[in-house]
Amino acid sequence: LWVKALDDVEGKLFALRRDPETGKWSQKEVPLANNATVGIAGTIGKRDIVLATAETMLMPPTLYAATEGKAPQAVQSLPATFDAKDMSVEKRFATSKDGTKIPYFLARKKGSTGPVPALVHAYGGFRAAQTPGYLTGQPYRAGPLGLFWVEDGNAYVLANIRGGGEYGPAWHQAALREKRQASFDDLHAVAEDLVKTGVSAKGKIAISGRSNGGVLVGAAMTQRPDLYGAVISGSPIKDMWRYDKMLAGASWVAEYGDPDVPEDWAFLSKYSPYQNIRKGVKYPPIFLYLSTKDDRVHPGHARKYAARLMENGNRVYYHEYIEGGHSVGADHAEDAVRAAMLHGFLLRELVEKK
């Protein structure tokens, strides 16, 4: 029996065998790659050979053939799209407000010293695990932006906050409904850990999130405007008072709660990004990108959020692309244009601004 699993968000492949006489199972790990996302593509013959895929932030998706007790053999790989020899990836843990250990992956140039600007991407919802993937193959994380950022000498971070599925159902349930603040606390903890360990500094950390991640970064910037220097928010949910009245929003009530129920609005109102914009507070500049034809998250979320921020004198960058739906990019050309704009935004707000 071939099994793929997550071990502290690292993909692992195991071969399990049942002894026909005793009925007991034995287990052996088949090593593929460190800090990887692993998948099973199929088996061959009597299922004694498995075809498995692995990719890391620095290694393109690679197909392996493996048998129990033998080193796996690489069969084929997608071509490398960048030179990774001067880059490194390490897994670290931050400690959240309640003491929970939050894993995150840190990509940067080898030998990097001193605080550098950092870009932290997270999601934290719907039991969706954020596992490490090749830096140019992540359109849901703004395409090759992470690669550009690391090539510039900066730090790119993938944060595995609660609300996802990195540690199974319990990790998801820990940030459901009235517990949502846990995911925001986890993001703050990762950012604070980057400061504490000298990777980055307050005001030099950008946070990025799409869809549900729009709730995340919206809440984070209103709660800790002192900590973040820039925000990227794609196809975002922002208004938790009306989210269930627009497009697919009604299907998310089990995740967030029902704003029409007073007890639920009591906890939703504490973090809803739109309702928590305060006059007189200077928020980090935000880049909002979305699609007019998004059939999942209504573009009105981003429009009204941008308008309210601008009313209060905050700097907003806004890109609404007509096509592409919820993923925004209708094709690779648009993905490239958006990645370039976001790269320019980060350079302007975190690197060039003194």
C-alpha positions as CSV (number, residue, x, y, z in Angstrom):
1,L,0.0,0.0,0.0
2,W,1.5,3.3,-1.1
3,V,0.6,6.3,1.0
4,K,1.4,10.0,0.7
5,A,1.3,12.1,3.8
6,L,2.2,15.5,5.2
7,D,4.7,15.6,8.0
8,D,5.0,19.2,9.4
9,V,3.9,20.3,5.9
10,E,6.6,18.3,4.1
11,G,5.3,15.7,1.6
12,K,6.3,12.2,2.4
13,L,5.8,8.8,0.6
14,F,5.5,5.6,2.5
15,A,5.4,1.9,1.5
16,L,3.1,-0.1,3.9
17,R,3.2,-3.9,3.8
18,R,0.9,-6.4,5.7
19,D,2.5,-9.6,7.0
20,P,0.1,-12.4,5.7
21,E,0.9,-14.6,8.8
22,T,0.7,-12.1,11.7
23,G,-1.6,-9.5,10.0
24,K,0.7,-6.7,11.3
25,W,1.7,-3.8,9.1
26,S,5.2,-2.5,8.6
27,Q,6.1,0.9,7.2
28,K,9.1,2.3,5.3
29,E,9.6,5.8,4.0
30,V,10.6,6.3,0.4
31,P,12.7,9.5,0.3
32,L,12.0,11.8,-2.6
33,A,12.9,15.4,-1.7
34,N,13.1,17.7,1.3
35,N,10.5,20.5,1.8
36,A,8.5,19.1,-1.0
37,T,4.9,18.6,-2.2
38,V,4.4,14.9,-3.1
39,G,1.7,13.2,-5.2
40,I,1.0,9.7,-6.3
41,A,0.4,9.4,-10.1
42,G,-0.2,5.6,-10.2
43,T,1.3,2.2,-9.9
44,I,2.8,-0.4,-12.3
45,G,2.4,-4.2,-12.6
46,K,1.5,-5.8,-9.3
47,R,1.6,-2.3,-7.7
48,D,5.1,-3.0,-6.5
49,I,6.3,0.1,-8.4
50,V,4.8,3.5,-7.7
51,L,5.0,6.6,-9.9
52,A,5.2,9.6,-7.6
53,T,5.7,13.3,-8.2
54,A,7.6,15.8,-6.1
55,E,8.3,19.5,-6.4
56,T,9.9,22.1,-4.1
57,M,10.2,25.8,-4.2
58,L,13.5,25.3,-6.1
59,M,13.0,22.0,-7.9
60,P,10.4,21.8,-10.8
61,P,7.8,19.0,-10.7
62,T,9.6,15.7,-11.2
63,L,8.3,12.2,-11.8
64,Y,9.9,9.3,-9.9
65,A,9.6,5.5,-10.1
66,A,10.1,3.9,-6.8
67,T,10.0,0.4,-5.3
68,E,10.1,-0.6,-1.7
69,G,13.6,-0.7,-0.2
70,K,15.3,0.9,-3.2
71,A,16.3,4.5,-4.0
72,P,13.7,6.2,-6.3
73,Q,14.7,6.9,-9.8
74,A,13.8,10.2,-11.6
75,V,11.9,9.4,-14.8
76,Q,11.2,12.8,-16.1
77,S,11.1,16.4,-15.0
78,L,9.7,19.7,-16.2
79,P,12.5,22.0,-17.4
80,A,14.0,24.3,-14.8
81,T,12.9,27.9,-15.5
82,F,15.5,29.6,-13.2
83,D,18.9,29.0,-11.7
84,A,18.4,27.9,-8.1
85,K,22.0,27.2,-7.2
86,D,22.4,30.5,-5.2
87,M,19.0,30.1,-3.3
88,S,18.0,28.2,-0.2
89,V,14.8,27.1,1.4
90,E,14.3,26.2,5.1
91,K,11.4,25.4,7.2
92,R,10.9,27.3,10.4
93,F,8.4,27.6,13.2
94,A,6.8,30.7,14.8
95,T,5.0,30.7,18.1
96,S,1.5,32.1,17.9
97,K,-0.3,34.1,20.6
98,D,-1.8,30.9,22.2
99,G,1.5,29.0,22.1
100,T,0.8,27.0,18.9
101,K,3.8,26.3,16.7
102,I,3.2,27.7,13.2
103,P,5.4,26.3,10.4
104,Y,6.6,28.4,7.5
105,F,8.9,28.0,4.5
106,L,11.6,30.7,4.0
107,A,13.2,31.1,0.6
108,R,16.1,33.6,0.0
109,K,19.6,33.9,-1.4
110,K,22.3,31.7,0.2
111,G,24.3,33.6,2.8
112,S,21.7,36.3,3.2
113,T,22.4,38.4,6.3
114,G,20.8,41.4,7.8
115,P,17.1,42.5,7.6
116,V,15.8,42.4,4.0
117,P,12.3,43.1,2.7
118,A,10.0,40.1,3.0
119,L,6.9,38.9,1.2
120,V,4.7,36.5,3.2
121,H,1.9,34.6,1.5
122,A,-0.8,32.8,3.4
123,Y,-4.4,31.5,3.1
124,G,-5.8,30.0,6.3
125,G,-9.2,28.6,5.4
126,F,-11.4,25.9,4.0
127,R,-9.0,23.1,5.0
128,A,-6.8,24.0,2.0
129,A,-3.2,23.1,2.8
130,Q,-0.5,25.5,1.4
131,T,2.3,23.3,0.5
132,P,5.6,24.4,-1.1
133,G,5.6,24.6,-4.9
134,Y,8.0,25.6,-7.7
135,L,8.4,29.4,-7.5
136,T,7.4,30.0,-11.1
137,G,4.4,27.6,-11.1
138,Q,2.1,29.3,-8.6
139,P,-0.5,31.4,-10.4
140,Y,-2.7,31.3,-7.3
141,R,0.2,33.1,-5.4
142,A,0.6,35.7,-8.1
143,G,2.7,33.6,-10.5
144,P,6.5,34.1,-10.5
145,L,6.4,37.1,-8.1
146,G,8.1,35.0,-5.3
147,L,10.9,34.2,-7.7
148,F,11.4,37.8,-8.7
149,W,11.5,38.8,-5.1
150,V,14.1,36.2,-4.1
151,E,16.3,37.0,-7.2
152,D,16.3,40.6,-6.0
153,G,17.9,39.5,-2.7
154,N,14.7,39.6,-0.6
155,A,12.9,36.9,1.3
156,Y,9.8,35.0,0.3
157,V,7.7,33.1,2.9
158,L,4.9,30.6,2.7
159,A,3.1,30.6,6.0
160,N,1.1,27.6,7.1
161,I,-1.4,29.2,9.4
162,R,-4.4,27.6,11.0
163,G,-7.6,27.3,9.0
164,G,-5.9,25.2,6.3
165,G,-5.5,21.4,6.2
166,E,-1.8,21.2,6.9
167,Y,-2.4,19.1,10.1
168,G,-5.7,17.6,9.2
169,P,-9.3,18.6,10.2
170,A,-8.2,19.9,13.6
171,W,-6.0,22.5,12.0
172,H,-9.0,23.7,10.0
173,Q,-11.4,23.7,12.9
174,A,-9.0,25.7,15.0
175,A,-9.9,28.8,13.0
176,L,-13.5,28.2,12.2
177,R,-16.2,30.8,12.9
178,E,-15.6,32.4,16.2
179,K,-12.1,31.1,16.3
180,R,-11.0,33.0,13.1
181,Q,-8.8,35.3,15.0
182,A,-6.3,32.4,15.4
183,S,-5.4,32.6,11.7
184,F,-4.7,36.3,12.0
185,D,-2.6,35.8,15.2
186,D,-0.7,33.1,13.3
187,L,0.2,35.5,10.5
188,H,1.3,38.2,12.9
189,A,3.4,35.6,14.7
190,V,5.2,34.6,11.5
191,A,5.9,38.3,10.7
192,E,7.1,38.9,14.2
193,D,9.4,35.9,14.0
194,L,11.0,37.3,10.8
195,V,11.7,40.5,12.8
196,K,13.0,38.6,15.9
197,T,15.3,36.4,13.8
198,G,16.7,39.3,11.8
199,V,15.3,38.1,8.5
200,S,13.3,41.3,8.0
201,A,12.1,44.4,9.9
202,K,8.8,46.1,10.9
203,G,7.5,48.1,8.0
204,K,9.5,46.0,5.5
205,I,7.1,43.0,5.5
206,A,4.5,42.6,2.8
207,I,1.6,40.2,3.2
208,S,-0.3,38.5,0.4
209,G,-3.5,36.6,0.2
210,R,-6.2,35.7,-2.3
211,S,-9.9,35.0,-1.9
212,N,-10.3,33.9,1.7
213,G,-6.8,35.3,2.0
214,G,-8.3,38.7,1.3
215,V,-10.1,38.4,4.6
216,L,-6.8,37.4,6.2
217,V,-4.7,40.3,4.9
218,G,-7.5,42.8,5.4
219,A,-7.9,41.9,9.0
220,A,-4.1,41.7,9.5
221,M,-3.5,45.2,8.1
222,T,-6.3,46.8,10.2
223,Q,-5.1,45.0,13.4
224,R,-1.4,45.6,13.0
225,P,-0.7,48.5,10.6
226,D,2.6,49.0,12.5
227,L,3.9,45.6,11.5
228,Y,3.3,45.5,7.7
229,G,4.7,47.8,5.0
230,A,2.6,46.6,2.1
231,V,-0.4,44.4,1.3
232,I,-1.3,42.4,-1.8
233,S,-5.0,41.2,-1.9
234,G,-6.4,39.2,-4.9
235,S,-10.1,38.5,-5.6
236,P,-10.7,39.4,-1.9
237,I,-13.5,39.0,0.5
238,K,-13.7,42.2,2.6
239,D,-17.2,42.9,3.8
240,M,-18.3,40.2,6.3
241,W,-21.6,41.9,6.9
242,R,-22.8,41.3,3.3
243,Y,-20.6,38.5,2.1
244,D,-23.4,35.9,2.2
245,K,-25.7,38.1,0.0
246,M,-23.3,38.2,-2.9
247,L,-22.6,35.5,-5.5
248,A,-21.3,32.2,-3.9
249,G,-21.1,33.8,-0.4
250,A,-24.1,31.9,1.1
251,S,-22.1,28.6,0.8
252,W,-19.4,29.9,3.2
253,V,-21.6,30.4,6.2
254,A,-20.3,27.2,7.8
255,E,-16.8,28.5,7.5
256,Y,-17.3,32.1,8.7
257,G,-20.7,32.3,10.5
258,D,-24.0,33.9,9.6
259,P,-23.9,37.8,9.9
260,D,-27.7,37.8,10.2
261,V,-27.4,35.9,13.5
262,P,-26.5,38.5,16.2
263,E,-24.3,36.0,18.1
264,D,-22.3,35.4,14.9
265,W,-22.1,39.1,13.9
266,A,-20.7,39.8,17.3
267,F,-17.4,37.9,16.4
268,L,-17.5,38.7,12.7
269,S,-17.7,42.4,13.3
270,K,-14.5,42.3,15.4
271,Y,-12.4,41.5,12.3
272,S,-14.4,42.3,9.2
273,P,-11.8,44.2,7.1
274,Y,-14.3,46.8,5.7
275,Q,-16.0,47.6,9.0
276,N,-12.7,47.9,10.8
277,I,-11.1,50.7,8.7
278,R,-10.7,53.5,11.2
279,K,-10.4,57.2,10.5
280,G,-7.1,58.8,11.4
281,V,-5.1,55.5,11.1
282,K,-2.5,55.2,8.4
283,Y,-2.6,51.8,6.9
284,P,0.1,50.2,4.7
285,P,-0.4,50.7,1.0
286,I,-2.5,47.9,-0.6
287,F,-2.6,46.5,-4.1
288,L,-6.0,45.1,-4.9
289,Y,-6.4,42.9,-8.0
290,L,-9.5,41.2,-9.2
291,S,-11.8,40.3,-12.1
292,T,-15.0,42.0,-13.2
293,K,-16.3,38.5,-14.2
294,D,-15.5,36.8,-10.9
295,D,-18.5,34.5,-10.2
296,R,-17.3,33.5,-6.7
297,V,-16.3,36.6,-4.8
298,H,-18.1,39.7,-5.9
299,P,-15.8,42.5,-7.1
300,G,-17.8,44.9,-4.9
301,H,-15.8,43.7,-1.9
302,A,-12.5,45.1,-3.4
303,R,-14.2,48.2,-4.8
304,K,-15.8,49.4,-1.6
305,Y,-12.7,48.5,0.4
306,A,-10.6,50.6,-1.9
307,A,-13.0,53.5,-1.8
308,R,-13.2,53.5,2.1
309,L,-9.4,53.5,2.4
310,M,-9.0,56.3,-0.1
311,E,-11.7,58.3,1.6
312,N,-9.5,58.2,4.7
313,G,-6.3,59.3,2.8
314,N,-4.7,55.9,2.4
315,R,-2.7,54.8,-0.7
316,V,-4.4,52.2,-2.9
317,Y,-3.3,50.5,-6.0
318,Y,-6.1,48.9,-8.0
319,H,-6.2,46.5,-11.0
320,E,-9.6,45.1,-12.1
321,Y,-9.2,42.8,-15.1
322,I,-12.4,42.0,-17.0
323,E,-11.7,38.4,-17.9
324,G,-10.3,35.5,-15.9
325,G,-13.0,34.9,-13.3
326,H,-12.0,34.1,-9.7
327,S,-8.4,33.3,-10.7
328,V,-8.2,36.7,-12.5
329,G,-5.6,35.6,-15.1
330,A,-7.3,34.6,-18.3
331,D,-4.0,33.6,-19.8
332,H,-0.3,33.6,-19.1
333,A,0.2,37.0,-20.6
334,E,-2.1,38.6,-18.0
335,D,-0.4,36.6,-15.2
336,A,2.9,38.0,-16.4
337,V,1.6,41.6,-16.5
338,R,0.1,41.3,-13.0
339,A,3.2,39.7,-11.6
340,A,5.2,42.6,-13.0
341,M,2.9,45.2,-11.6
342,L,3.0,43.6,-8.1
343,H,6.8,43.4,-8.3
344,G,6.9,47.1,-9.1
345,F,4.6,47.8,-6.2
346,L,6.7,45.9,-3.8
347,L,9.9,47.6,-5.0
348,R,8.4,51.0,-4.7
349,E,6.9,50.5,-1.2
350,L,9.4,48.3,0.5
351,V,12.7,48.8,-1.3
352,E,12.9,52.3,-2.8
353,K,10.9,54.1,-0.1
354,K,13.1,55.2,2.8
